[in-house]
């Protein structure tokens, strides 16, 4: 998967244990991001609905959650990936914006991204191959970028990985059913069916994913937007429609409270951390509608960008290094029996 702020990679063994213990058949991941957690739910043979506002997240969910590996022609996918890997590069908007005006990728790779993305749009837009090919391109591009993981800035010197050649891989599709929905969680929740298990990992601070991953938004939308600043962000990152209630200290508690109120599930697993604007008591009170509530705590090292700060185009440090550790929390809510079983499954 791509490098992602807030990724639950370190927590996955715990989450997988919790999901397996619930024995749920239907699940909902309302802030799915890279779909890492949604994939873990699907691996437990659950029918998963993955929801997010991001265009790139929809690509991942259409690929790994909605597609059923047992019903598609995998040879056709392999042949398409081989064809795209053999394309010659040709500079276009992507190369100009993210290799020349900004230095996220080396030009040789930017040119190939331009060529591959153009062919995906022209030749595969109406095919089932469209989303898995886009997913393959996103993952391949992430492996040869020159950032610390977010696209707020790029490194003052080229990263070692940026010198490698872009290479698409065939996505490993998963058997089973699922659904992808690009929508705001609070807007979508009332129309979503009840599920046995819901997982929530909402934003808890000011970091907006639309700006943090603006390059992926542009690569998926393929709309050549106007940009601003050294980071060459999309101009529409400033638009109100691309700002979330969850990124404001004033609106986040009410937004999460309303979401939980409207959530139709038997068991809730909710992730947050010590950067949250909510206290443990507030979260416990919000989740009490489901029955018993327990909170598990885990201490992890923070992502590298936070530890070293950020640099501008002149190589000057413009962001102070942050804390080196995060305290991650998992809230469990549901019947007394299932919550006790979940806690026991992790502690034994």
ABEGO torsion letter per residue (X at the ends): XBBBBGBAAAAAAAAAAAAAAAGBABBBBABAEAGAAAAAAAAAGBBBBBBBABAAAAAAAAAAAABBAAABBAAAAAAAAAAAAABBBBBBAAAAAAAAABBABBAAAAAAAAAAAAAAAAAAAABAAAAAAAAAAAAAAAAABBBAGBAABBBABBBAAAABBBBBBBBBBBBEBBBBBBBBAAAAAAABBBBABBBBBBBABABBAAAAAAAAAAAAAGAGBBBBEAAGBBAAAABAAABBAAABAAAAAAAAAAAAAABBBABBBBBBBAABABBAAAAAAAAAAAEBBBBBBBBBBBBAAAAAEBBBAAGBBABBBBBABBBBBBBBBEBAAAAAAAAAAAAX
